[in-house]
Amino acid sequence: MKAAHRQRLFAALIGAVLGGAMGRAIEPMAQDPTGQERFRSQTYQRVYRAFPRIGAGFGALAGAGFATIAQAQRRRLQQRKPRSGGPSAGSRS
């Protein structure tokens, strides 16, 4: 497996873990102060249980997306050649 694919996979996994944790943290917001769920229908109960999975999915997409953007930026910087005889990009005013 190429290093770029491993990096993207790692970022997606870390994003999924963080997104799942975020979904798990949001889950108690669906309850009132006494600990009872506000909406008791079957549909809402399924949605509440799905918060960690939804968060993990969004986190994986975001992590993979950020890794892809970072790789493209690195590739673009490597392909760019400095101009000969002119001022460097860092010394422009």
Number of C-alpha atoms within 10 A of each C-alpha: 5 6 8 12 13 11 16 20 16 16 22 24 19 17 23 25 19 19 25 23 18 17 22 20 12 14 16 14 13 15 13 11 10 7 10 11 16 14 13 9 9 9 9 14 14 10 13 20 13 16 20 23 18 18 22 25 19 19 25 25 18 17 24 23 15 16 20 17 12 13 15 12 12 11 11 11 10 9 9 8 8 10 9 7 6 7 10 10 9 6 6 6 4
